[in-house]
Amino acid sequence: MWAVFIVAAGVGMVVWLLLAYGAEGDTRVLLDVIRTAGTLVVGAGGAAALLLAARRQRSTEIALQQKELDQRHQERVAAETRAHQERVAAATEHDAAARRVTELYTAAATQLGSDKAPVRLAGLYALERLAQDNPTQRQTVVNVLCAYLRMPHALPEDSSAVAADESADQNLVQLRTERAQEREVRLTAQRVLTAHLHPGDGAADMYWADIDLDLTGAVLVNFDVHDCRLGSARFNDARFVGDTRFDGAEFAGAAEFHGAEFAGAVMFDRVEFAGAATFAEAEIAGKSTFIAAKFAGDTRFVKTRFADAASFDDATFGSHVWLLEADFGGYAWFARVKFAGAVAFDSVRFAGFATFVDVEFADEVSFNNATFLGPAGFSRTKFAGSTSFGDEEEFSETSFSRGVSFEAAVFAQGVPSVVAALQGEPDPAEESVG
């Protein structure tokens, strides 16, 4: 606008000069004026052109900036839209997966409650497949299997003779057949549990880590979890039928066997208890072995009944051990055992041979009111803390019905007077007797 005005003003000035000087007849001066005016007009026009070009350039730059801003805004809106769509899709997929899991779980649980054994077996395998495909559901599935095994169950009697007897009550035959089938279902449930607790068996994804078991009061037949890895485990008041294997197993949490009944032999060799281990009031009818077992936490064998031989050779106990009123009906072997904490064998009954050869007691130990009906040996045993076998009036030679040996035993805090009296040592303050 201003450029046009300037050019127009210049042209008007030239015209006015021509008119003004043309009348006087001074042609030379008039030409000079015209040239000067023309120069001014041309310069003004050039300036106006530059100004117009600058304005156009500025307008172009503003337009480009606005376009870039609009493009960024569109990209941001598109990204937010995609993210929202992805969240919606993920939520939809999660909901669909949750519904599928719920449907599968419900269907399997329904099968497990069937009165037909084959249907129950199908429910077990469906639950196993569900847990295998959905790691977050594994503990839930294990809880269901444990709950099934905890349900009351009567073991089947030998039904072969009854089935052959045509005069036998058919209802009784049917009952025993159903019990036999239920036993097979429960054995399958046990195998499903234990098959996924072995970290070294089969494919790596077959192992279910950090699994807790609660089999309180369950009836378990030939239960076998050797070399398995468990979290915490509750077997309180459980009944173990047949031989039982825990050898090589690892318990990351507490292991509870309070009141458990073992009808056959049981192996805890090389087992590792990272937490507390409780066998209080448990009853073991067959041989029991805890060879090279490791007890890191407090251990309780209070009122435990070992009907047959029990071996703890090479075991280590990292904390306190209570064997109060425990009953060893057969041989009791504690050779090369290491006790890091206090140990109480008070009121323990040893019906057979009791050996504590090469044992290390790092803390106090007491055998107050203990009864040794068979030979007892404490050869080369080291007593680092205070040691008590009861006072001299209550503890006599008759407590060891078949003799006792403290050959090369070491007492860091002095030989107890009772031990010195038994060995005939004149100086009970000596550090070792032999």
PyMOL commands that set and color helices and strands:
alter all, ss='L'
color gray80, all
select helices_A, chain A and resi 2-22+27-112+117-133+135-150+160-164+170-195+204-206+397-399+417-423
alter helices_A, ss='H'
color red, helices_A
select strands_A, chain A and resi 213-214+219-221+229-230+233-234+239-241+244-245+250-251+255-256+261-262+266-267+272-273+277-278+283-284+288-289+294-295+299-300+305-306+310-311+316-317+321-322+327-328+332-333+338-339+343-344+349-350+354-355+360-361+365-366+371-372+376-377+382-383+387-388+404-405+409-411+432-433
alter strands_A, ss='S'
color yellow, strands_A
deselect
rebuild
show_as cartoon
